[in-house]
Amino acid sequence: MAKSSSSKQWLQEHFDDQWVKKARDAGYRSRASFKLLEIHQKDKLLKPGMTVVDLGCAPGGWAQIASRMVKPGGTVVASDILEMEPVEGVHFIQGDFTEEVCFNQILAVLEGKPVDLVISDMAPNLSGMNDIDQPKAMYLVDLAVDFAGATLREGGVLLMKVFQGEGFNELLQRLRQEYGSVATRKPEASRARSREVYLLAKGKKS
């Protein structure tokens, strides 16, 4: 089957992308690793001994960074409906974290440890049609917020990818009610034309 001009353009852009090349050279699984690294450098998110949950983790770019940063003594639990090649120091659970079986598996691995940080780089499969894509993206965001609300310790932190558009302002209002501060981050490794930003919610309220 012949590739469309848009898919050819995406592939060309992908392979010409400096961040893709940097990720390959550094041994990272995706260019997204640099997004987390940049946010970490600015906000000092990850520290030794922390307990971190990575939602929608495949192919493992964020889990790689988190597992290195929380050593020694830290715990990283990662979950995705897709398979993921093992990452050293990461407990991977395949499944839908919103379903009871998977959620309980995550809790079992945590062994009662309070969660310091929930990270999510989840995104739906995009069609290019905003009326379809935006509700799907916001649905995933809402799931991440609900999960963080159920598992984060008081004072904990949530970092997640969000696409600007319908529902974004309502999301900000909700996070400002549930957290002490909310900031927007647009890492350099994030494509400029993309509507994606990262919301950093710190200081979960009791």
LOZAKOL-124584 format. One record per atom (N, C-alpha, C, O): residue in one letter; x negated, y negated, z negated. Coordinates in steps of 0.05 Angstrom, whole numbers, plus 5000, padded with zeros to 4 digits. Last residue first. Example, Ala and Ser with C-alpha at 12.3 -4.5 7.8 and 13.67 -1.06 7.14 Angstrom:
S474350454858 S472750214857 S474249994843 S473249774839 A473651144844 A475450904844 A473650664844 A471550664831 
END
This chain:
S509546503988 S510746733974 S513746753980 S515046933971 K506446314050 K507846254025 K509146504013 K509646694028 K500146364078 K502846474076 K504046414049 K502746464028 G495646054101 G496846014075 G499746114074 G501545954069 K496245884171 K494645944147 K496245904122 K498045734121 A496846054236 A498445984213 A496946074188 A496446314184 L495445874298 L493945964274 L495545864250 L495545624244 L496946054363 L497845924339 L496446044315 L496446294312 Y494145944426 Y494146114402 Y495045944378 Y494045724373 V497245944491 V495745814469 V495746004446 V497146214447 E498546004560 E497946124534 E496445934516 E494545794524 R499345824609 R500945694589 R500345814561 R501645734541 S493545744650 S495345914635 S496845754614 S495745564602 R489745424673 R492445414684 R494445574669 R496845554674 A485145554644 A486345294641 A489145274651 A490845134640 R484546164608 R484646034634 R486245764632 R488345754619 S480446174552 S483146194562 S483446034588 S482545804589 A475446044535 A475646284551 A478546334561 A478946514577 E476345614502 E475145564528 E475445804547 E475745774571 P482745654468 P479845724471 P478945664500 P480445674519 K486745274438 K486545344466 K483545404471 K482045224479 R490945284381 R488245314392 R488445394421 R490045564429 T494644934332 T494545044359 T491645064369 T490144874365 A496545084265 A494944944284 A495045084311 A495445334312 V499745004204 V499945134230 V498344964250 V498844724252 S499945144134 S499144984156 S499245144182 S498945384182 G502845484099 G502045224090 G501145034112 G501644794110 Y508745814125 Y505845794120 Y505145504113 Y506645324118 E514245794134 E513146034121 E510246024114 E509246184099 Q515245314159 Q516845384135 Q515445604119 Q515645614095 R512045344202 R511545134183 R513045174157 R512345074136 L514445764230 L511845804218 L511245594198 L509945654177 R519245504247 R519345744229 R516645784215 R516645834191 Q517245104280 Q518745034256 Q518845264237 Q518545224212 L514845414321 L513245234304 L514645164278 L513445164257 L519445654342 L517445814330 L515745644311 L515145734289 E521845204365 E523245344343 E521345524328 E521445554303 N518145094405 N518544904383 N519945024359 N519344964336 F518745564438 F516145494425 F516545304401 F515345344380 G523345644465 G523045784440 G520545704425 G520245774401 E520645554529 E523045574513 E522545744488 E521445964490 G513545424523 G516045434538 G518445454519 G518245384496 Q507345744519 Q508945504515 Q511345504534 Q511145584557 F506246354490 F506446214515 F508345974511 F510546004502 V501446564442 V504146474448 V504046334475 V502146204482 K497747004401 K498046874427 K501046804431 K502846964426 M496146884332 M497547024353 M497646854379 M497646614378 L494446984266 L493546864291 L494847024313 L494547264314 L495746864198 L496746984223 L495646834247 L495846594248 V493546984131 V493346834157 V494347004180 V493947244181 G495446914061 G494347044084 G494746884110 G496046674110 G498046724017 G495646584025 G494346694050 G492446584061 E500147353998 E500547063994 E497946924000 E495747003990 R498747844049 R498747754022 R499447454021 R499247314041 L502948114101 L500847924092 L501047864062 L503247834051 T507548424112 T505048554103 T502948364092 T501248444076 A512048154129 A512448384112 A509848494100 A509948644081 G510147744161 G511747674137 G512047904118 G512247864094 A507848044202 A506047884183 A507547814158 A506447824136 F512548224226 F510548414214 F508748274194 F508348374172 D514847744243 D516247914224 D514348114210 D514448154186 V510947584279 V511547414256 V512947574235 V512347554211 A511247994317 A508747954302 A509247784277 A508147844256 L516447914336 L515848164323 L513248134306 L513048244284 D515947414359 D517747444336 D517147694321 D517147704296 V512547554402 V511647374381 V513347394356 V512247404334 L515947874432 L513547994420 L512447814398 L511547914377 Y519647474447 Y520547714432 Y518147844418 Y518347914394 M516647144478 M517547044452 M518547274434 M518347264410 A515947464523 A513647384508 A514447294480 A513147364460 K521247514541 K519647754534 K517347684516 K516847814496 P522446974553 P523847114532 P522447364523 P522447434499 Q518446884595 Q518346744570 Q519946884548 Q519046904525 D519647224640 D517247264624 D517447134597 D516547254577 I524347024664 I524247304654 I521947334634 I522347474614 D523346504676 D525846564662 D525946844652 D527346904633 N518446534704 N518446444677 N521046504662 N520946564638 M515647024739 M518146884738 M518646804709 M519146964692 G511347344735 G510947084749 G513446914750 G513446694760 S511647784705 S512747804733 S512047554749 S512247554774 L507348094659 L508447854670 L509347894699 L507848004715 N508248504605 N507448504633 N508948274648 N511348264648 P507248084546 P508648284563 P507448304590 P505748134598 A501848084499 A503347954520 A504848154536 A503948384539 M498048014438 M500148154455 M501247964476 M501647724472 D494247914403 D493847804430 D495847934449 D495247954473 S494347794336 S495947904358 S495247754384 S495647514386 I492547934268 I491947814294 I493547944316 I493948194315 V492947794201 V494347934223 V493647784248 V493947544250 L489347834142 L489547704168 L490947894187 L490248134189 D489648104093 D488747824093 D489347684119 D489847444120 V493848544060 V492848464086 V492148164085 V493747994078 P492148924003 P493448694014 P492248614040 P489748614043 K492349634004 K490649394005 K492349164015 K493849194035 G495250104005 G496049903986 G494349653986 G494849463970 E493050374049 E492850484021 E493350264000 E491950253980 L492650304103 L491950074086 L491650164057 L490250034041 V494750784121 V491850734125 V490950504107 V488750504096 A500050714108 A498550934096 A495550884099 A494050944080 L501550284140 L501550244111 L499850464097 L498450414078 I501350544190 I499650314184 I499350274154 I497150234144 Q505350914182 Q502651014187 Q500650784181 Q498550834170 N509750584178 N508950734155 N506150854158 N504650874138 F509950404231 F509650214210 F508650354185 F506850254171 C511150894258 C508550754263 C507950554240 C505750544231 V516250994236 V514151194235 V511451064238 V509551114222 E519450534247 E518850614220 E516450804218 E514750774200 E517250064296 E518650314289 E517650414262 E515250394256 T513849664306 T516449584296 T518149824288 T520249804275 F509349874329 F509149804301 F511849714289 F512049694265 D509350424368 D510750164366 D510850084336 D512150214321 G502850734377 G505650734372 G506750444371 G505250254374 Q496850954350 Q498350914375 Q501350934369 Q502251134357 I492250664310 I494750814309 I496350754334 I497150524339 F485550674290 F487450624312 F489950794308 F489751034303 H481150354251 H483250564248 H485350504269 H486850314267 V474450224267 V477250144270 V479150384267 V478650584280 G469150364268 G470150224245 G473050134246 G473949994228 E468650344338 E467350404313 E468450234290 E468549994292 V474250514374 V472450294367 V471250354340 V472750414321 P476650974423 P475850914396 P473950674394 P472150644411 E481050724473 E478550864467 E477650784439 E477950554431 M487950744467 M485550584465 M483150764459 M483250924441 E494450764497 E492150894487 E489750694485 E489750504501 L499850324478 L498050444497 L495750584483 L495150534460 I502150104435 I503650314447 I501950464468 I502550694475 D497649984380 D498649924407 D500250154417 D499750384409 S493749744326 S495949894336 S496849794364 S496749554370 A488649784276 A489549684302 A491749864313 A491650104309 V485549564219 V487549744229 V488749624255 V489649404255 V479649484186 V481149394209 V483049624218 V482149844224 T476649274126 T478349474139 T479749344163 T480849134161 G470049174095 G472649094106 G474149324119 G473049544123 G464949304078 G467249334059 G469949264070 G471949294056 P460448834108 P461149094097 P463749074081 P464448864071 K465048734163 K462948904149 K461348724131 K460848494137 V468048404192 V469048464165 V467148654150 V467648724127 M465748354242 M465748124224 M466548194196 M465748054177 R466548834269 R463848754263 R463748534241 R461948524224 S472048854274 S470749064259 S467848994251 S466849074230 A473148404305 A474048414277 A472448624262 A471748574239 I471048554355 I469948314341 I470648334311 I468948294294 Q474149004367 Q471249014367 Q470048794350 Q468348834333 A479248804368 A478548994347 A475549024345 A474449044323 W479248494414 W479348364388 W478548544366 W477248464346 G478648914453 G476848684452 G476848544425 G474748474415 G482049344464 G480349344440 G478449114437 G476649124420 P485749334505 P483749544505 P481749534482 P479949704481 A490149444449 A488749544473 A488049314492 A489649134496 C493149204407 C490249174407 C488949264433 C486749164439 G497949024382 G497649024411 G494749024419 G493948854435 L495048744324 L497448844337 L497148824368 L496048624378 D490848884273 D490748784301 D493148914316 D493149154320 V489648694208 V491348864225 V491448724253 V492048494255 V484548714159 V485648584183 V487348794198 V486649024199 T481448534100 T483248734112 T484848594135 T486248404130 M474548354087 M477348294093 M478848544103 M477648724114 G469148444080 G471048544060 G473948494065 G475648584050 P466747854111 P466248124101 P468248194079 P469048024062 K471647494151 K469547504130 K469147784121 K470947954122 L474447074199 L473647344192 L471347344172 L469347204177 L475346524208 L477546704203 L476646964189 L477847054170 K473145994218 K472046184198 K474146384189 K474646414165 D474645634258 D476345664234 D475445854213 D476745894192 K470745654298 K471945394289 K473345414262 K473145234246 Q469546184303 Q467345994298 Q468445724288 Q467145594272 H474646394314 H473246464289 H471046264283 H470746174260 I475346194365 I477146114343 I475946174316 I476146014298 E471246464391 E471246174391 E473046074368 E472345884354 L472647014384 L470146904374 L470146604371 L469246494351 L477547034412 L477547074383 L474946964370 L474946834349 K475546934463 K477546764452 K477646784421 K477646584407 F472047354472 F470947084469 F472946884458 F472246684445 S475547774479 S473647774456 S472647494451 S472347414428 A477947724528 A479347624505 A477647614480 A478147464461 R475147994565 R474447714562 R475747594537 R474847394527 S473848654536 S475448454552 S474448174547 S473048124527 R470148954510 R472049094527 R473848904544 R475048984563 Y463148784511 Y465848754501 Y467848874521 Y467348884545 G457948784527 G459049034519 G461849014506 G462749194493 A455848334549 A455748354520 A456748624509 A456548684486 D457048394603 D454248384595 D453948434565 D451948544556 R462648364602 R461248604612 R458348614602 R457448824593 A463247844583 A464248074568 A462848334576 A462148494559 K461047554626 K459847544599 K460747774582 K459147894567 K464747684666 K461947764669 K460447754642 K458947934636 V469247444645 V469247734651 V466447834652 V465748054642 W467546924643 W468047064618 W468247364622 W467447514604 Q467146774697 Q464746784681 Q465146944655 Q463247074645 D470547104748 D470846964722 D468247004706 D467347224701 D470747394793 D468947164794 D468847014767 D467246834763 F474447774780 F471647864783 F469747634786 F467347664781 H479047444778 H478247604755 H475247674757 H473747644738 E479547234828 E479147044806 E478047204782 E476247104768 Q480547704857 Q478147544863 Q477447354840 Q475147334833 L485347854833 L483048034831 L480447874836 L478447914823 W488647424847 W488147484819 W485647654816 W483947594799 Q488647474903 Q487547224891 Q486847274861 Q484847184851 K491147954908 K488447934918 K487147684905 K484747704897 S496147814888 S494548004873 S491648004882 S489848044866 S497747444928 S497447354900 S495747554884 S494147464867 S498047754973 S495947534972 S495547444944 S493347374937 S498648454956 S499748184963 S497547984961 S495448024949 K495549024986 K495848844963 K496948574973 K496348484995 A498849565018 A497249325020 A497749144996 A499949124986 M498350245000 M500050005000 M498249755000 M496449734984 
END
